[in-house]
Amino acid sequence: MKVSFIKFKDDKDRYKIAKMVGMDVFELDSPEDIDKQIQELEKKDYRTIFIPNSLASFSNDIINKYKYNENLKIIITPSSNNNEL
């Protein structure tokens, strides 16, 4: 099972620990690119994607397309800077 994390490039603290242990953390230049990034990760067989709430709000597909998708789980994490998963 492939797991990834998506964050906005200016968010320096988010998913810092995940990155340090070698997990895949993808940075977006623009929050509007969230749906495109999710589609790319799905094509690369990622099955679990963590996204901060602040980015998830830019997605049209999270609810409409992926809500009942059994092959892809999107986990929305709190947007607080104190959460460093």
N, CA, C and O atoms as a MOPAC input file, in Angstrom:
PM7 MOZYME 1SCF
protein

 N      0.83900 1    -1.17900 1     0.00000 1
 C      0.00000 1     0.00000 1     0.00000 1
 C      0.88400 1     1.24200 1     0.00000 1
 O      1.72500 1     1.41500 1     0.88200 1
 N      0.68900 1     2.09000 1    -0.97900 1
 C      1.46600 1     3.32000 1    -1.07200 1
 C      0.71500 1     4.46100 1    -0.40500 1
 O     -0.47200 1     4.67700 1    -0.65000 1
 N      1.43800 1     5.18800 1     0.44800 1
 C      0.87200 1     6.30100 1     1.20200 1
 C      1.61000 1     7.56900 1     0.81500 1
 O      2.82900 1     7.55800 1     0.64200 1
 N      0.86800 1     8.66900 1     0.67800 1
 C      1.50500 1     9.94400 1     0.37400 1
 C      0.86000 1    11.06200 1     1.16700 1
 O     -0.22600 1    10.91500 1     1.72800 1
 N      1.54800 1    12.16400 1     1.19600 1
 C      1.09400 1    13.36600 1     1.86900 1
 C      1.19400 1    14.51000 1     0.86300 1
 O      2.15200 1    14.58500 1     0.09400 1
 N      0.20600 1    15.39400 1     0.87200 1
 C      0.23100 1    16.56300 1    -0.00800 1
 C      0.16800 1    17.79600 1     0.87900 1
 O     -0.62600 1    17.86100 1     1.81800 1
 N      1.01700 1    18.77800 1     0.57000 1
 C      1.00000 1    20.02000 1     1.33600 1
 C      1.27800 1    21.19400 1     0.41200 1
 O      1.76600 1    21.01900 1    -0.70400 1
 N      0.96500 1    22.38200 1     0.88500 1
 C      1.27300 1    23.61500 1     0.16000 1
 C      2.73800 1    23.93100 1     0.38500 1
 O      3.23200 1    23.76700 1     1.50100 1
 N      3.43800 1    24.37400 1    -0.63000 1
 C      4.89600 1    24.57000 1    -0.54700 1
 C      5.32300 1    25.53600 1     0.55200 1
 O      6.41900 1    25.39400 1     1.09400 1
 N      4.49000 1    26.51200 1     0.89500 1
 C      4.85900 1    27.48400 1     1.92000 1
 C      4.66100 1    26.96800 1     3.34400 1
 O      5.07200 1    27.62100 1     4.30300 1
 N      4.05000 1    25.83100 1     3.48200 1
 C      3.82600 1    25.23300 1     4.79600 1
 C      5.05200 1    24.39800 1     5.16000 1
 O      5.12100 1    23.21100 1     4.84000 1
 N      5.99700 1    25.01400 1     5.81500 1
 C      7.29400 1    24.37400 1     6.08600 1
 C      7.22700 1    23.28800 1     7.14900 1
 O      8.03500 1    22.35900 1     7.12300 1
 N      6.27900 1    23.37900 1     8.08900 1
 C      6.25100 1    22.44700 1     9.21100 1
 C      5.39000 1    21.20900 1     8.98100 1
 O      5.59700 1    20.18500 1     9.63400 1
 N      4.44500 1    21.28600 1     8.07800 1
 C      3.49900 1    20.18000 1     7.89800 1
 C      4.20700 1    18.94000 1     7.35200 1
 O      4.99900 1    19.02300 1     6.41200 1
 N      3.90900 1    17.79900 1     7.95500 1
 C      4.40200 1    16.48300 1     7.55400 1
 C      5.93400 1    16.38000 1     7.59000 1
 O      6.53300 1    15.59300 1     6.85700 1
 N      6.53800 1    17.17500 1     8.44100 1
 C      7.99500 1    17.17500 1     8.56000 1
 C      8.52400 1    15.80100 1     8.99400 1
 O      9.52100 1    15.31700 1     8.45800 1
 N      7.85700 1    15.18700 1     9.95300 1
 C      8.30300 1    13.87400 1    10.44100 1
 C      8.12900 1    12.82100 1     9.35100 1
 O      9.00400 1    11.97700 1     9.15800 1
 N      7.01300 1    12.86600 1     8.64300 1
 C      6.77900 1    11.90500 1     7.55300 1
 C      7.89800 1    12.00600 1     6.51900 1
 O      8.38700 1    10.98900 1     6.02700 1
 N      8.29500 1    13.21800 1     6.19700 1
 C      9.36800 1    13.42900 1     5.21300 1
 C     10.70600 1    12.92200 1     5.75200 1
 O     11.49300 1    12.34000 1     5.00600 1
 N     10.96600 1    13.14000 1     7.03800 1
 C     12.23800 1    12.71500 1     7.62900 1
 C     12.39000 1    11.20100 1     7.63800 1
 O     13.51100 1    10.70100 1     7.55200 1
 N     11.29200 1    10.46100 1     7.74000 1
 C     11.38100 1     9.00300 1     7.75300 1
 C     11.26200 1     8.40700 1     6.35000 1
 O     11.18200 1     7.18800 1     6.19600 1
 N     11.25100 1     9.26400 1     5.33300 1
 C     11.30200 1     8.78400 1     3.95800 1
 C      9.97000 1     8.57800 1     3.26700 1
 O      9.92200 1     7.99400 1     2.18500 1
 N      8.89400 1     9.04000 1     3.86600 1
 C      7.59200 1     8.91500 1     3.20900 1
 C      7.47200 1     9.97000 1     2.10700 1
 O      8.17800 1    10.97800 1     2.12200 1
 N      6.58600 1     9.72900 1     1.16700 1
 C      6.40700 1    10.63400 1     0.03900 1
 C      5.55300 1    11.82900 1     0.43700 1
 O      4.38700 1    11.68300 1     0.80400 1
 N      6.15400 1    13.01900 1     0.35800 1
 C      5.45200 1    14.26800 1     0.64300 1
 C      5.54700 1    15.12700 1    -0.60500 1
 O      6.63900 1    15.49600 1    -1.03700 1
 N      4.39900 1    15.44100 1    -1.17900 1
 C      4.35100 1    16.24000 1    -2.40300 1
 C      3.93200 1    17.66200 1    -2.05900 1
 O      3.00300 1    17.87600 1    -1.28000 1
 N      4.62400 1    18.62700 1    -2.64600 1
 C      4.34800 1    20.03200 1    -2.37600 1
 C      3.69200 1    20.67100 1    -3.59500 1
 O      4.12400 1    20.46700 1    -4.72900 1
 N      2.64800 1    21.44100 1    -3.34000 1
 C      1.93900 1    22.12800 1    -4.41200 1
 C      2.35200 1    23.59300 1    -4.46600 1
 O      2.48600 1    24.25100 1    -3.43400 1
 N      2.55000 1    24.09400 1    -5.67700 1
 C      2.82800 1    25.51400 1    -5.85900 1
 C      1.56300 1    26.34400 1    -5.69100 1
 O      1.61400 1    27.49100 1    -5.24800 1
 N      0.42900 1    25.75400 1    -6.04900 1
 C     -0.84700 1    26.45100 1    -5.96800 1
 C     -1.89100 1    25.50700 1    -5.37800 1
 O     -1.97300 1    24.35100 1    -5.79300 1
 N     -2.68500 1    25.97200 1    -4.42500 1
 C     -3.71300 1    25.10300 1    -3.84500 1
 C     -4.71900 1    24.59500 1    -4.87400 1
 O     -5.31100 1    23.53000 1    -4.69400 1
 N     -4.91000 1    25.34200 1    -5.93400 1
 C     -5.85200 1    24.94000 1    -6.97600 1
 C     -5.40900 1    23.68500 1    -7.72600 1
 O     -6.19800 1    23.10700 1    -8.47400 1
 N     -4.17300 1    23.25900 1    -7.54100 1
 C     -3.65000 1    22.06400 1    -8.21200 1
 C     -3.95200 1    20.76900 1    -7.45000 1
 O     -3.48300 1    19.70300 1    -7.84700 1
 N     -4.71800 1    20.84600 1    -6.37800 1
 C     -4.94800 1    19.68100 1    -5.53000 1
 C     -5.60800 1    18.52800 1    -6.28000 1
 O     -5.18400 1    17.38300 1    -6.12900 1
 N     -6.63300 1    18.79900 1    -7.08200 1
 C     -7.30700 1    17.71500 1    -7.80400 1
 C     -6.37600 1    17.04900 1    -8.81000 1
 O     -6.39800 1    15.82900 1    -8.97100 1
 N     -5.57100 1    17.83800 1    -9.47400 1
 C     -4.60700 1    17.29200 1   -10.43900 1
 C     -3.59400 1    16.38200 1    -9.72800 1
 O     -3.26100 1    15.30900 1   -10.23100 1
 N     -3.11000 1    16.81100 1    -8.57000 1
 C     -2.13600 1    16.01500 1    -7.81800 1
 C     -2.75100 1    14.71000 1    -7.33300 1
 O     -2.10100 1    13.66600 1    -7.38900 1
 N     -3.98300 1    14.74900 1    -6.86300 1
 C     -4.66700 1    13.53000 1    -6.41900 1
 C     -4.79400 1    12.55500 1    -7.58700 1
 O     -4.54800 1    11.36100 1    -7.42100 1
 N     -5.17400 1    13.04500 1    -8.75800 1
 C     -5.30800 1    12.18700 1    -9.93700 1
 C     -3.97900 1    11.54900 1   -10.31000 1
 O     -3.93700 1    10.36600 1   -10.65100 1
 N     -2.89100 1    12.31300 1   -10.25000 1
 C     -1.56800 1    11.76900 1   -10.56700 1
 C     -1.16900 1    10.67500 1    -9.57300 1
 O     -0.63100 1     9.64000 1    -9.96800 1
 N     -1.43000 1    10.90100 1    -8.30600 1
 C     -1.08900 1     9.89700 1    -7.29600 1
 C     -1.93800 1     8.64300 1    -7.44600 1
 O     -1.44900 1     7.53200 1    -7.24000 1
 N     -3.19200 1     8.81200 1    -7.80100 1
 C     -4.05300 1     7.65500 1    -8.02600 1
 C     -3.53400 1     6.82400 1    -9.19500 1
 O     -3.55500 1     5.59500 1    -9.12800 1
 N     -3.06800 1     7.46900 1   -10.26100 1
 C     -2.50200 1     6.75700 1   -11.41400 1
 C     -1.22700 1     5.99800 1   -11.03700 1
 O     -0.90800 1     4.97500 1   -11.64300 1
 N     -0.49500 1     6.50700 1   -10.02700 1
 C      0.74600 1     5.86500 1    -9.58500 1
 C      0.49200 1     4.85200 1    -8.47200 1
 O      1.42000 1     4.43800 1    -7.77800 1
 N     -0.76800 1     4.45500 1    -8.30600 1
 C     -1.18400 1     3.42500 1    -7.34800 1
 C     -1.00900 1     3.79500 1    -5.88000 1
 O     -0.83600 1     2.91000 1    -5.04100 1
 N     -1.05000 1     5.06800 1    -5.55900 1
 C     -1.11200 1     5.45000 1    -4.15300 1
 C     -2.51800 1     5.14200 1    -3.68100 1
 O     -3.48200 1     5.41600 1    -4.39600 1
 N     -2.65500 1     4.57800 1    -2.49000 1
 C     -3.95700 1     4.16000 1    -1.98600 1
 C     -4.43900 1     4.98000 1    -0.79600 1
 O     -5.62900 1     4.97500 1    -0.48300 1
 N     -3.52600 1     5.68500 1    -0.13000 1
 C     -3.89100 1     6.55000 1     0.98400 1
 C     -3.17600 1     7.88000 1     0.81900 1
 O     -1.95900 1     7.92600 1     0.63700 1
 N     -3.94300 1     8.96400 1     0.88300 1
 C     -3.38800 1    10.30400 1     0.70400 1
 C     -3.85000 1    11.17600 1     1.86900 1
 O     -5.04400 1    11.28600 1     2.14400 1
 N     -2.88800 1    11.78800 1     2.54300 1
 C     -3.17900 1    12.72600 1     3.62600 1
 C     -3.11500 1    14.13900 1     3.06200 1
 O     -2.16300 1    14.50400 1     2.37200 1
 N     -4.14100 1    14.92800 1     3.36600 1
 C     -4.23400 1    16.29900 1     2.86200 1
 C     -4.69800 1    17.19900 1     4.00300 1
 O     -5.65000 1    16.85700 1     4.70500 1
 N     -4.03900 1    18.34600 1     4.20200 1
 C     -4.52700 1    19.25900 1     5.24500 1
 C     -5.86000 1    19.88500 1     4.82900 1
 O     -6.12700 1    20.08600 1     3.64500 1
 N     -6.66900 1    20.18100 1     5.80800 1
 C     -7.98400 1    20.76100 1     5.57100 1
 C     -7.90500 1    22.01900 1     4.70300 1
 O     -8.77300 1    22.25400 1     3.86300 1
 N     -6.87100 1    22.81400 1     4.90700 1
 C     -6.72500 1    24.05400 1     4.13900 1
 C     -6.59400 1    23.78700 1     2.64100 1
 O     -7.05000 1    24.60200 1     1.83900 1
 N     -5.98600 1    22.67400 1     2.24300 1
 C     -5.90000 1    22.32000 1     0.81400 1
 C     -7.14400 1    21.58100 1     0.34600 1
 O     -7.58700 1    21.76900 1    -0.78700 1
 N     -7.70200 1    20.75300 1     1.19400 1
 C     -8.87700 1    19.97500 1     0.81100 1
 C    -10.03300 1    20.88600 1     0.40400 1
 O    -10.85500 1    20.51200 1    -0.43200 1
 N    -10.09400 1    22.06200 1     0.98300 1
 C    -11.18900 1    22.98400 1     0.65600 1
 C    -11.11600 1    23.47300 1    -0.79200 1
 O    -12.09900 1    24.00800 1    -1.30400 1
 N     -9.98100 1    23.30000 1    -1.45600 1
 C     -9.83300 1    23.71000 1    -2.85300 1
 C    -10.24000 1    22.61000 1    -3.83000 1
 O    -10.26100 1    22.83700 1    -5.04000 1
 N    -10.55800 1    21.43700 1    -3.32700 1
 C    -10.86500 1    20.30200 1    -4.20200 1
 C    -12.36000 1    20.15800 1    -4.45000 1
 O    -13.17100 1    20.22900 1    -3.52600 1
 N    -12.70400 1    19.95700 1    -5.70500 1
 C    -14.08300 1    19.63500 1    -6.07400 1
 C    -14.29500 1    18.12900 1    -6.06800 1
 O    -15.42500 1    17.66300 1    -5.91900 1
 N    -13.22000 1    17.36400 1    -6.22900 1
 C    -13.32400 1    15.91900 1    -6.41300 1
 C    -13.32900 1    15.10700 1    -5.12500 1
 O    -13.81400 1    13.97500 1    -5.12900 1
 N    -12.81100 1    15.63700 1    -4.02700 1
 C    -12.69500 1    14.83600 1    -2.80800 1
 C    -14.05300 1    14.26900 1    -2.41200 1
 O    -14.16300 1    13.07600 1    -2.13100 1
 N    -15.06100 1    15.08300 1    -2.38700 1
 C    -16.39700 1    14.60600 1    -2.00300 1
 C    -17.06900 1    13.90400 1    -3.17800 1
 O    -17.56500 1    12.78700 1    -3.02700 1
 N    -17.09200 1    14.53400 1    -4.32800 1
 C    -17.84900 1    14.01000 1    -5.46900 1
 C    -17.27300 1    12.73700 1    -6.07700 1
 O    -18.02400 1    11.82700 1    -6.42600 1
 N    -15.97500 1    12.66400 1    -6.20500 1
 C    -15.35700 1    11.55100 1    -6.93700 1
 C    -14.79900 1    10.45200 1    -6.03000 1
 O    -14.89200 1     9.27000 1    -6.36200 1
 N    -14.23000 1    10.82800 1    -4.90700 1
 C    -13.48900 1     9.85800 1    -4.10300 1
 C    -14.21600 1     9.39300 1    -2.85000 1
 O    -13.72400 1     8.50100 1    -2.15900 1
 N    -15.34900 1     9.95800 1    -2.54200 1
 C    -16.05200 1     9.63000 1    -1.29900 1
 C    -16.32100 1     8.13000 1    -1.15700 1
 O    -16.15700 1     7.57200 1    -0.07200 1
 N    -16.72400 1     7.48700 1    -2.22800 1
 C    -17.05800 1     6.05700 1    -2.16300 1
 C    -16.05000 1     5.18300 1    -2.90900 1
 O    -16.32400 1     4.01100 1    -3.17000 1
 N    -14.90100 1     5.73500 1    -3.25200 1
 C    -13.86700 1     4.98600 1    -3.95300 1
 C    -13.17500 1     4.03500 1    -2.96700 1
 O    -12.53600 1     4.48300 1    -2.01500 1
 N    -13.30300 1     2.75300 1    -3.19200 1
 C    -12.71600 1     1.76700 1    -2.28500 1
 C    -11.21200 1     1.59900 1    -2.48500 1
 O    -10.53900 1     1.04000 1    -1.61900 1
 N    -10.67900 1     2.06700 1    -3.59500 1
 C     -9.25900 1     1.91500 1    -3.88300 1
 C     -8.40700 1     3.08400 1    -3.40500 1
 O     -7.18300 1     2.97300 1    -3.33800 1
 N     -9.04200 1     4.19500 1    -3.07400 1
 C     -8.29800 1     5.38600 1    -2.67100 1
 C     -8.94100 1     5.99400 1    -1.43200 1
 O    -10.12700 1     6.32400 1    -1.43200 1
 N     -8.15300 1     6.13500 1    -0.39200 1
 C     -8.63100 1     6.75700 1     0.84800 1
 C     -7.93600 1     8.10800 1     1.00600 1
 O     -6.70800 1     8.19500 1     1.00300 1
 N     -8.73200 1     9.14000 1     1.14100 1
 C     -8.20200 1    10.47900 1     1.36500 1
 C     -8.50700 1    10.85400 1     2.80400 1
 O     -9.66100 1    10.86000 1     3.23200 1
 N     -7.46200 1    11.16200 1     3.53200 1
 C     -7.59600 1    11.51700 1     4.94000 1
 C     -7.27900 1    12.99800 1     5.07900 1
 O     -6.18300 1    13.44800 1     4.74500 1
 N     -8.25100 1    13.74300 1     5.57400 1
 C     -8.07900 1    15.18400 1     5.73800 1
 C     -7.61700 1    15.44600 1     7.16500 1
 O     -8.27100 1    15.05200 1     8.13100 1
 N     -6.47900 1    16.11700 1     7.27400 1
 C     -5.87800 1    16.39300 1     8.57900 1
 C     -6.17300 1    17.83400 1     8.99200 1
 O     -6.41400 1    18.68000 1     8.13100 1
 N     -6.15900 1    18.12300 1    10.27800 1
 C     -6.39300 1    19.49600 1    10.74800 1
 C     -5.34700 1    20.43300 1    10.17100 1
 O     -4.22200 1    20.02500 1     9.88500 1
 N     -5.72400 1    21.68300 1    10.00400 1
 C     -4.83100 1    22.67500 1     9.39900 1
 C     -3.95600 1    23.40300 1    10.39400 1
 O     -3.18900 1    24.28100 1    10.00000 1
 N     -4.04100 1    23.07300 1    11.65500 1
 C     -3.22600 1    23.71700 1    12.67000 1
 C     -1.75700 1    23.46100 1    12.42700 1
 O     -1.38500 1    22.34300 1    12.07000 1
 N     -0.90800 1    24.45800 1    12.60600 1
 C      0.53500 1    24.31400 1    12.42300 1
 C      1.16700 1    23.41500 1    13.48100 1
 O      2.31500 1    22.99900 1    13.32800 1
 N      0.43700 1    23.11000 1    14.55000 1
 C      0.99600 1    22.28500 1    15.61100 1
 C      0.93500 1    20.80000 1    15.31100 1
 O      1.52200 1    20.00400 1    16.04400 1
 N      0.24100 1    20.40600 1    14.25600 1
 C      0.12600 1    18.98800 1    13.88800 1
 C      1.14100 1    18.66400 1    12.82100 1
 O      1.02100 1    19.13200 1    11.68900 1
 N      2.13400 1    17.87300 1    13.15900 1
 C      3.23200 1    17.61600 1    12.24200 1
 C      3.27600 1    16.20400 1    11.70800 1
 O      4.36500 1    15.81400 1    11.28800 1
 N      2.29800 1    15.42900 1    11.66800 1
 C      2.32000 1    14.02500 1    11.27700 1
 C      3.59100 1    13.61800 1    10.57400 1
 O      3.73900 1    12.45800 1    10.19000 1

